[in-house]
């Protein structure tokens, strides 16, 4: 991890980046977060990530003490001197330090805003060539999944269920709706040459990578649909893949114990993965 951390308007060393135990994020999960993937010290889709952070803040009625431009400049300052092939900027904002009550603090308090950069790793090429496995679990997350809240215990439990099942990802299945998204990803399917993914809704996070992939597909004339899929539809699809900030575009070749297509990443998945990577390289000057 980079030794310098942004905390409430200052860059401090890690040993001085301390937050009170009375912070509402720690005690109540009253906060939001954002993760930005960086390549060779350049943040990808920085504007879109900051926009999503601001939308999450607005959704929970959290007034951040910094402007959009301030946040962008702080991210850039954190990246000065960073040369890792892959790094992640983590941003977390909470309602701040206040007496523990479920309702908002009666007196005005200052939000807590933390940012730091840490080294990360890309998906191994062997994994991209082979694809990943996924399980399907019941969706127990409620109806504010469109907010990137720090309340992600159901996601943690779903990921652990995947690990214990020998899988790489868990997909949430919501009763009466269908399979909506992954524990840390958006889900796409290809059926009869049509690319589909879930619409923006209270059940899905508006993924930045998801939006990039949809734009790439539409620019190439690939038919697209916004809809949720049943378990049966996904298993019968010719291709299934996930998208996320860290995974980019990654094929799912086994789902709930069933082989997807011929068990290998399909041509549309591979083409979109290649085009997405080219977009990253252009924007980040790689």
C-alpha positions in Angstrom: 0.0 0.0 0.0 1.1 3.5 -0.7 2.3 5.1 2.6 0.2 8.2 2.1 -3.5 8.2 2.7 -6.0 10.9 2.2 -8.1 11.5 5.3 -10.5 14.4 5.7 -8.6 16.9 3.5 -5.0 15.9 4.4 -2.5 13.4 3.2 -1.1 11.5 6.2 1.0 8.4 6.8 -0.7 5.1 7.3 0.1 5.0 11.0 -1.7 8.4 11.5 -4.8 7.6 9.4 -7.0 6.9 12.4 -10.8 7.0 12.5 -12.9 7.2 15.7 -14.7 4.1 16.9 -17.8 6.4 17.0 -17.7 6.9 13.3 -21.1 6.0 11.9 -19.5 3.9 9.1 -17.9 1.7 11.7 -20.9 1.4 14.0 -23.9 1.5 11.6 -22.5 1.0 8.1 -23.7 4.5 7.3 -21.5 5.2 4.3 -20.6 4.6 0.7 -17.5 3.6 -1.2 -16.0 3.4 -4.7 -13.1 1.4 -6.2 -11.2 2.7 -9.2 -8.8 0.5 -11.2 -5.5 2.1 -12.2 -3.1 1.0 -14.9 0.5 2.2 -14.6 -0.5 5.0 -12.4 -3.5 6.2 -14.6 -7.0 5.9 -13.3 -9.5 4.3 -15.8 -13.0 5.9 -16.2 -12.2 8.3 -13.3 -15.0 10.7 -14.1 -17.6 7.9 -14.2 -16.4 6.4 -10.9 -16.5 9.8 -9.2 -20.0 10.4 -10.7 -21.2 7.1 -9.2 -19.7 8.0 -5.8 -21.6 11.3 -5.9 -24.9 9.6 -6.9 -24.5 7.1 -4.0 -23.8 10.1 -1.6 -27.0 11.8 -2.9 -29.0 8.6 -2.5 -28.2 8.4 1.2 -28.4 12.2 1.7 -24.7 12.5 2.5 -23.3 15.9 1.7 -19.7 15.5 0.9 -17.3 18.4 1.8 -15.5 18.2 -1.5 -16.5 19.1 -5.0 -16.3 16.7 -7.9 -13.2 18.4 -9.2 -11.6 18.3 -5.7 -12.2 14.5 -5.5 -10.6 14.0 -9.0 -7.6 16.1 -8.0 -7.1 14.2 -4.8 -7.2 10.9 -6.7 -4.6 12.2 -9.1 -2.4 13.3 -6.2 -2.5 9.9 -4.6 -1.3 8.4 -7.9 1.8 10.6 -8.2 4.8 8.3 -8.3 2.7 5.1 -8.6 4.0 2.8 -11.4 2.4 -0.5 -10.6 0.9 -2.3 -13.5 -2.3 -2.6 -11.6 -3.5 -0.6 -8.6 -6.8 0.3 -7.0 -8.0 3.5 -5.5 -10.4 2.9 -2.6 -12.7 5.8 -1.5 -15.0 5.6 1.5 -17.2 8.3 2.9 -19.3 8.0 6.0 -21.7 10.4 7.8 -19.0 11.0 10.3 -18.4 10.8 14.1 -21.5 11.2 16.2 -23.4 9.6 19.2 -24.8 6.2 18.1 -28.4 6.7 17.0 -30.2 5.0 14.2 -31.5 8.3 12.8 -29.2 11.0 11.4 -27.2 13.0 14.0 -29.3 15.9 15.5 -26.3 18.2 15.3 -24.3 18.9 12.1 -21.2 16.6 11.9 -18.4 16.5 9.4 -18.4 13.4 7.0 -15.4 11.1 7.2 -13.7 10.8 3.8 -10.8 8.3 3.2 -8.9 7.5 0.1 -5.9 5.2 -0.5 -4.1 3.4 -3.3 -2.9 -0.2 -3.1 -1.2 -2.5 -5.5 -3.4 -5.1 -7.1 -3.1 -7.8 -9.8 -4.8 -8.4 -13.2 -6.7 -11.6 -13.9 -4.2 -14.4 -14.9 -4.2 -15.1 -18.6 -4.9 -18.7 -18.0 -8.1 -17.8 -16.2 -9.2 -15.6 -19.0 -8.6 -18.4 -21.5 -10.4 -21.0 -19.4 -13.2 -18.9 -17.9 -14.5 -19.1 -14.3 -17.2 -21.1 -12.5 -20.1 -19.5 -10.6 -22.9 -20.6 -8.3 -26.3 -19.2 -7.8 -27.5 -18.1 -4.3 -30.7 -16.5 -3.0 -30.6 -12.7 -3.1 -31.0 -11.4 0.5 -29.8 -7.8 0.0 -33.0 -5.8 0.0 -33.8 -3.1 -2.6 -31.1 -0.5 -2.5 -28.5 -2.5 -4.4 -28.1 0.5 -6.8 -26.3 2.4 -4.0 -22.6 1.4 -3.5 -23.0 1.2 0.2 -20.5 -0.2 2.6 -23.2 -2.6 3.9 -22.1 -5.6 1.8 -22.5 -8.5 4.3 -24.7 -10.5 2.0 -22.1 -10.1 -0.7 -19.4 -11.3 1.7 -21.4 -14.4 2.6 -22.2 -15.1 -1.1 -18.5 -14.9 -2.0 -17.6 -17.2 0.9 -20.2 -19.7 -0.3 -18.6 -19.6 -3.8 -15.2 -20.2 -2.3 -16.5 -23.2 -0.2 -18.1 -24.6 -3.4 -14.9 -24.3 -5.3 -16.3 -21.5 -7.5 -15.1 -18.0 -8.4 -18.3 -16.0 -8.2 -21.8 -16.1 -6.8 -24.8 -14.8 -8.7 -27.8 -13.5 -6.8 -31.2 -14.9 -7.7 -34.1 -12.8 -6.6 -37.5 -14.5 -6.3 -39.9 -13.3 -8.9 -37.2 -11.3 -10.8 -34.4 -13.7 -11.9 -30.7 -13.7 -11.6 -29.8 -10.1 -11.2 -26.0 -9.7 -10.7 -23.0 -11.2 -9.1 -21.6 -10.6 -5.6 -19.1 -8.3 -7.1 -20.0 -8.1 -10.7 -22.6 -7.5 -13.3 -23.8 -10.4 -15.4 -24.2 -10.7 -19.2 -25.6 -13.4 -21.5 -25.5 -14.1 -25.2 -28.5 -15.9 -26.7 -29.0 -16.2 -30.4 -26.5 -13.4 -31.1 -28.2 -11.0 -28.7 -26.3 -9.5 -25.8 -28.4 -8.9 -22.7 -27.8 -7.7 -19.1 -30.0 -6.6 -16.3 -31.5 -3.1 -16.5 -30.7 -0.4 -14.0 -32.9 -1.0 -11.0 -32.9 -1.2 -7.2 -31.6 -4.7 -7.5 -28.4 -3.9 -9.4 -25.3 -1.7 -9.1 -24.8 0.6 -12.1 -21.5 -0.9 -13.1 -19.0 1.4 -14.8 -17.5 -1.5 -16.7 -21.0 -2.7 -17.6 -21.7 0.6 -19.2 -18.4 0.6 -21.2 -19.2 -2.9 -22.5 -22.7 -1.9 -23.5 -21.3 1.1 -25.4 -18.7 -1.1 -27.1 -21.3 -3.6 -28.2 -23.7 -1.0 -29.5 -21.0 0.8 -31.4 -20.3 -2.5 -33.2 -24.0 -3.0 -34.1 -24.4 -6.0 -31.7 -28.1 -6.3 -30.7 -28.5 -5.6 -27.0 -31.3 -6.0 -24.5 -31.8 -4.9 -20.9 -33.6 -7.6 -19.0 -33.0 -10.1 -16.2 -32.5 -13.8 -16.9 -34.0 -16.8 -15.2 -31.6 -19.5 -14.0 -32.7 -21.7 -16.8 -32.0 -19.0 -19.5 -28.5 -18.4 -18.2 -27.6 -22.1 -18.1 -29.0 -22.5 -21.7 -27.2 -19.4 -23.0 -24.4 -19.7 -25.6 -22.2 -17.4 -23.6 -22.2 -15.9 -20.1 -19.7 -13.4 -18.8 -19.2 -11.0 -15.8 -17.9 -7.5 -15.8 -16.4 -5.5 -13.0 -13.7 -2.9 -12.3 -11.1 -5.5 -11.3 -12.2 -8.4 -13.5 -12.9 -6.3 -16.7 -14.7 -8.8 -19.0 -14.5 -12.4 -17.9 -16.2 -15.5 -19.2 -18.3 -17.8 -17.0 -17.9 -21.3 -18.5 -19.6 -23.3 -15.7 -22.7 -22.1 -13.9 -24.4 -24.0 -11.0 -22.7 -27.2 -12.1 -23.7 -26.8 -15.8 -21.4 -26.2 -18.7 -22.1 -22.9 -20.6 -21.9 -23.4 -24.4 -19.0 -25.6 -25.2 -17.3 -24.9 -21.9 -14.9 -22.3 -23.3 -15.1 -18.4 -23.6 -17.3 -17.6 -26.6 -16.4 -15.3 -29.5 -18.5 -12.4 -28.4 -17.1 -12.5 -24.9 -13.5 -12.6 -26.2 -14.1 -9.8 -28.7 -15.6 -7.5 -26.0 -12.8 -8.4 -23.6 -10.3 -7.4 -26.3 -12.1 -4.2 -27.2 -12.4 -3.2 -23.5 -8.7 -3.7 -23.0 -8.0 -1.6 -26.0 -10.2 1.1 -24.5 -8.2 1.0 -21.3 -5.0 1.2 -23.2 -6.1 4.2 -25.2 -7.5 6.1 -22.2 -4.5 5.3 -19.9 -1.9 5.8 -22.6 -0.5 2.3 -22.3 
